[in-house]
């Protein structure tokens, strides 16, 4: 046997049996079966910790008083599910009106916020624009300091926005973080494309609407999702600026009935009122549904938009 043949022969373990090589994944040895099983159990437990509260909330909203009492407050599987709690909260009118208010504020606020952020980010991404550096420093300054609650309230009062829907929209209209993300994305667009558009006679607004925005759908989707979640979940501005209960958003109604444990359904005389726990959980489910429906539609843009906007600043 030659030296070359001896070198190419597979190695054998001491017992003489042919050696068994472990599969590799990305250059590393594949984990042992027990390790993979342990990882699966840990992931399953983490999923259960996340999913079970949602299941308990939905199941409790469908349960009757006997099941809630027997389960000690929260039900995981209702034996006789009923939608009486949902019918009661929408029949009362408060939740229906608050839901419409929240939807309107979220849609209008998100649209205006994306527009303002896009305009500001595009102007700051142009190196030759007037006042580019001072305005950028002012935007960055707002990430570190803010006026505070009392000055903001006095400002809203001087502008005549107390007890107005605009008081729920204007304070969160723009965000320095979102401006920086979109500005970084705009700066990654090749300058040759912008120069070619200018040679063809396009103005700044045409470049923004016909070139920049179509190329930045991922970032726009991320910013729109951020703003939609912020407007939908906000309740503190309503506590400060809204005096009329008819203008309450859904989150303030949720806080009043669930956190403060205010009785629901006492204004429905002559009707059988579902359990208070079921009514509270029904309001909570109604407040969760819109975001749960919107997020899957934008999820595929989420990671891409954040990563692209954060690569270059």
C-alpha positions as CSV (number, residue, x, y, z in Angstrom):
1,X,0.0,0.0,0.0
2,X,1.4,3.3,-1.0
3,X,1.7,6.4,1.2
4,X,-1.0,8.2,-0.7
5,X,-3.4,5.3,-0.3
6,X,-2.8,5.2,3.5
7,X,-3.5,8.9,3.8
8,X,-6.8,8.7,2.0
9,X,-8.1,5.7,4.0
10,X,-10.9,6.7,6.5
11,X,-9.8,6.7,10.1
12,X,-11.1,3.9,12.3
13,X,-11.9,4.0,16.0
14,X,-9.9,1.8,18.4
15,X,-12.5,-1.0,18.1
16,X,-11.9,-1.4,14.4
17,X,-15.4,-0.3,13.3
18,X,-15.6,2.4,10.7
19,X,-15.8,6.0,12.2
20,X,-19.2,7.8,12.2
21,X,-18.9,11.5,11.5
22,X,-21.5,13.9,13.0
23,X,-23.3,16.2,10.7
24,X,-22.4,19.8,10.7
25,X,-24.6,22.9,10.5
26,X,-22.9,26.0,9.3
27,X,-19.6,24.6,10.1
28,X,-20.5,23.5,13.6
29,X,-21.4,20.0,14.8
30,X,-25.1,19.3,15.0
31,X,-26.4,19.4,18.6
32,X,-27.1,16.1,20.4
33,X,-30.7,14.8,20.3
34,X,-31.1,15.5,24.1
35,X,-30.0,19.1,23.6
36,X,-32.4,19.6,20.8
37,X,-35.2,18.1,22.8
38,X,-34.4,20.4,25.8
39,X,-34.5,23.4,23.5
40,X,-37.8,22.4,22.2
41,X,-39.3,22.0,25.7
42,X,-37.9,25.5,26.7
43,X,-39.4,27.1,23.5
44,X,-42.7,25.3,24.2
45,X,-42.8,26.7,27.7
46,X,-42.0,30.2,26.5
47,X,-44.9,30.0,23.9
48,X,-47.2,28.7,26.6
49,X,-46.3,31.6,28.9
50,X,-47.1,34.1,26.0
51,X,-50.2,32.4,24.6
52,X,-52.0,31.2,27.8
53,X,-52.9,34.8,29.0
54,X,-54.5,35.5,25.7
55,X,-56.4,32.2,25.8
56,X,-57.6,33.0,29.4
57,X,-58.8,36.5,28.5
58,X,-60.8,35.2,25.5
59,X,-62.2,32.2,27.3
60,X,-63.2,34.3,30.3
61,X,-65.0,36.8,28.1
62,X,-67.1,33.8,26.8
63,X,-67.8,32.2,30.2
64,X,-70.7,32.5,32.6
65,X,-70.6,33.5,36.3
66,X,-70.6,29.8,37.5
67,X,-67.5,28.9,35.5
68,X,-65.7,32.1,36.5
69,X,-66.4,31.4,40.2
70,X,-65.4,27.8,39.9
71,X,-62.2,28.6,38.1
72,X,-61.3,31.4,40.6
73,X,-61.5,34.3,38.2
74,X,-60.0,33.1,34.9
75,X,-61.3,30.3,32.6
76,X,-59.1,28.4,30.2
77,X,-61.9,26.5,28.4
78,X,-65.5,27.6,28.6
79,X,-68.0,24.7,28.6
80,X,-70.9,26.9,27.4
81,X,-69.4,29.8,25.5
82,X,-71.6,32.8,25.1
83,X,-71.2,36.2,23.3
84,X,-73.5,38.0,25.8
85,X,-70.7,40.0,27.2
86,X,-69.8,41.4,23.7
87,X,-73.4,42.1,22.9
88,X,-73.8,44.0,26.3
89,X,-70.7,46.3,25.9
90,X,-71.7,47.2,22.3
91,X,-75.3,47.7,23.2
92,X,-74.4,50.1,25.9
93,X,-72.9,52.5,23.3
94,X,-69.8,53.6,25.3
95,X,-67.5,50.9,23.9
96,X,-68.8,51.4,20.3
97,X,-68.3,55.1,20.4
98,X,-64.9,54.8,22.1
99,X,-63.8,52.2,19.4
100,X,-64.8,54.6,16.6
101,X,-62.9,57.4,18.3
102,X,-59.8,55.3,18.7
103,X,-60.0,54.1,15.0
104,X,-60.3,57.7,13.8
105,X,-57.4,59.0,15.9
106,X,-55.2,56.0,14.9
107,X,-55.9,56.4,11.1
108,X,-55.6,60.2,11.0
109,X,-52.7,60.4,13.4
110,X,-50.7,57.6,11.6
111,X,-51.3,59.2,8.2
112,X,-50.3,62.6,9.3
113,X,-47.3,61.3,11.3
114,X,-45.9,59.3,8.3
115,X,-46.3,62.4,6.1
116,X,-44.6,64.8,8.5
117,X,-41.8,62.3,9.2
118,X,-41.2,61.7,5.5
119,X,-41.1,65.4,4.7
120,X,-38.7,66.2,7.5
121,X,-36.5,63.2,6.9
122,X,-36.2,63.9,3.2
123,X,-35.2,67.6,3.8
124,X,-32.6,66.5,6.3
125,X,-31.2,63.9,4.0
126,X,-30.3,66.5,1.4
127,X,-26.8,67.8,2.3
128,X,-27.3,71.2,0.5
129,X,-30.7,72.0,2.1
130,X,-31.0,75.3,4.0
131,X,-30.5,74.9,7.8
132,X,-29.8,71.2,7.5
133,X,-27.3,70.9,10.3
134,X,-29.1,73.1,13.0
135,X,-32.5,71.5,12.3
136,X,-30.9,68.0,12.6
137,X,-29.3,69.0,15.9
138,X,-32.7,70.3,17.2
139,X,-34.3,67.0,16.2
140,X,-31.6,65.0,18.0
141,X,-32.0,67.3,21.0
142,X,-35.6,66.2,21.4
143,X,-34.4,62.6,21.9
144,X,-32.7,63.7,25.1
145,X,-35.0,66.4,26.6
146,X,-38.7,67.2,26.5
147,X,-40.8,70.0,27.9
148,X,-42.6,68.0,30.5
149,X,-46.3,67.4,31.4
150,X,-47.2,70.8,32.7
151,X,-45.7,72.9,29.9
152,X,-47.3,70.6,27.4
153,X,-50.7,71.1,29.1
154,X,-50.3,74.9,29.1
155,X,-49.4,74.8,25.4
156,X,-52.5,72.8,24.6
157,X,-54.6,75.2,26.6
158,X,-53.1,78.3,24.9
159,X,-53.8,76.7,21.5
160,X,-57.4,76.0,22.5
161,X,-57.0,72.2,22.0
162,X,-58.3,71.1,25.5
163,X,-61.2,68.7,25.0
164,X,-60.3,68.4,21.3
165,X,-59.4,65.3,19.3
166,X,-56.3,67.2,18.0
167,X,-54.9,67.1,21.5
168,X,-54.7,63.3,21.1
169,X,-53.0,63.6,17.7
170,X,-50.6,66.5,17.6
171,X,-48.4,65.7,20.7
172,X,-47.2,62.4,19.1
173,X,-47.2,63.6,15.5
174,X,-43.5,63.2,14.9
175,X,-40.6,61.3,16.5
176,X,-36.9,62.0,16.3
177,X,-36.2,58.3,16.2
178,X,-38.4,57.7,13.2
179,X,-37.0,60.8,11.4
180,X,-33.4,59.4,11.9
181,X,-34.5,56.0,10.6
182,X,-36.1,57.4,7.5
183,X,-33.4,59.9,6.9
184,X,-30.8,57.1,6.9
185,X,-32.9,55.2,4.4
186,X,-33.2,58.2,2.1
187,X,-29.4,58.8,2.2
188,X,-28.8,55.2,1.0
189,X,-30.7,55.9,-2.3
190,X,-28.0,56.4,-5.0
191,X,-27.4,60.0,-5.7
192,X,-27.3,59.3,-9.5
193,X,-31.0,58.5,-9.4
194,X,-31.9,61.8,-7.8
195,X,-29.6,63.7,-10.3
196,X,-31.2,62.0,-13.3
197,X,-34.6,63.0,-12.0
198,X,-33.5,66.6,-11.6
199,X,-32.1,66.6,-15.2
200,X,-35.5,65.4,-16.4
201,X,-37.0,68.5,-14.7
202,X,-38.4,66.9,-11.5
203,X,-38.7,69.1,-8.5
204,X,-38.1,68.1,-4.9
205,X,-41.7,67.1,-4.2
206,X,-41.8,65.0,-7.3
207,X,-38.5,63.3,-6.4
208,X,-40.0,62.5,-2.9
209,X,-43.3,61.2,-4.1
210,X,-42.2,59.4,-7.3
211,X,-38.8,58.1,-6.3
212,X,-38.1,58.1,-2.6
213,X,-41.4,57.0,-1.2
214,X,-41.9,54.1,-3.6
215,X,-38.4,52.8,-2.8
216,X,-39.0,53.1,0.9
217,X,-42.2,51.0,1.4
218,X,-40.5,48.9,4.1
219,X,-39.5,51.8,6.2
220,X,-42.9,53.5,5.7
221,X,-44.6,50.2,6.8
222,X,-42.5,50.1,10.0
223,X,-43.1,53.8,10.9
224,X,-46.8,53.4,10.2
225,X,-47.0,50.4,12.5
226,X,-45.1,52.2,15.2
227,X,-47.4,55.2,15.1
228,X,-50.6,53.0,14.8
229,X,-49.6,51.1,17.9
230,X,-48.7,54.3,19.8
231,X,-52.0,56.1,18.9
232,X,-54.1,53.0,19.6
233,X,-52.5,52.3,22.9
234,X,-52.2,55.9,24.2
235,X,-54.5,56.9,27.0
236,X,-52.5,59.4,29.1
237,X,-53.1,62.3,26.7
238,X,-56.8,61.6,26.9
239,X,-56.6,61.7,30.7
240,X,-54.9,65.1,30.5
241,X,-56.7,66.9,27.7
242,X,-60.2,65.3,27.3
243,X,-63.0,66.3,29.6
244,X,-66.0,64.9,27.8
245,X,-66.7,61.2,28.2
246,X,-68.2,61.2,24.7
247,X,-64.7,61.8,23.3
248,X,-62.9,59.1,25.3
249,X,-60.8,56.7,23.3
250,X,-61.1,53.0,23.8
251,X,-58.0,52.7,26.0
252,X,-59.4,55.2,28.5
253,X,-62.6,53.2,28.7
254,X,-60.5,50.1,29.2
255,X,-58.6,51.8,32.0
256,X,-61.8,53.0,33.6
257,X,-63.6,49.6,33.6
258,X,-60.8,47.2,33.9
259,X,-58.0,48.9,35.9
260,X,-60.3,51.0,38.1
261,X,-62.8,48.2,38.3
262,X,-65.8,50.4,37.6
263,X,-69.1,48.5,37.2
264,X,-70.3,47.9,33.7
265,X,-73.9,47.3,32.5
266,X,-75.6,49.1,35.4
267,X,-77.2,51.5,32.8
268,X,-79.1,48.6,31.2
269,X,-82.2,48.2,33.3
270,X,-84.4,45.3,32.8
271,X,-81.7,43.2,31.2
272,X,-79.6,40.3,32.4
273,X,-76.1,41.7,32.8
274,X,-73.2,39.3,32.2
275,X,-70.5,38.8,34.8
276,X,-68.3,41.8,35.3
277,X,-65.2,39.7,34.7
278,X,-66.6,38.7,31.3
279,X,-67.4,42.3,30.4
280,X,-64.0,43.5,31.4
281,X,-62.3,40.7,29.4
282,X,-64.6,41.4,26.4
283,X,-63.4,45.1,26.3
284,X,-59.8,43.9,26.5
285,X,-60.3,41.6,23.6
286,X,-61.9,44.4,21.5
287,X,-58.9,46.6,22.2
288,X,-56.5,43.8,21.1
289,X,-58.2,42.8,17.8
290,X,-57.2,45.7,15.6
291,X,-53.5,45.5,16.3
292,X,-53.6,41.7,16.0
293,X,-55.2,42.1,12.5
294,X,-52.8,44.9,11.3
295,X,-49.5,43.5,12.5
296,X,-49.4,40.3,10.3
297,X,-50.0,42.5,7.2
298,X,-46.9,44.6,7.9
299,X,-44.8,42.0,9.6
300,X,-42.8,41.1,6.5
301,X,-41.6,44.7,6.2
302,X,-40.9,45.1,9.9
303,X,-37.4,43.5,10.2
304,X,-36.2,44.8,6.8
305,X,-37.3,48.4,7.5
306,X,-35.6,48.5,10.9
307,X,-32.4,46.9,9.7
308,X,-32.1,49.1,6.5
309,X,-32.8,52.3,8.4
310,X,-30.2,51.4,11.1
311,X,-27.3,50.5,9.0
312,X,-26.2,54.0,8.0
313,X,-26.8,57.2,9.9
